[in-house]
């Protein structure tokens, strides 16, 4: 088990997403999401069956950061 891969929490406080759901949010292939998890770019949780799941809060934070970075590159939201 790596630092970015954990077992499923029993309290279930954060909604878990499949690689396909995360891929749809980022508009990438699900295999890309799996590569990100393997590389440590995004944390993942393993189900008892060995499948990856991603915390929705972490995914939304990463998506917001990428969106903000893209806005800054495109000059949106900067002082004029």
Buried (B, 14 or more C-beta within 10 A) or exposed (E): EEEBBBEEEEEEEBEBBBBEBBBEBBEBEBEBBBEBBBEEEBBBBBEEEEEBBBBBEBBEEBEEEEEEEEEEEEEEEEEE
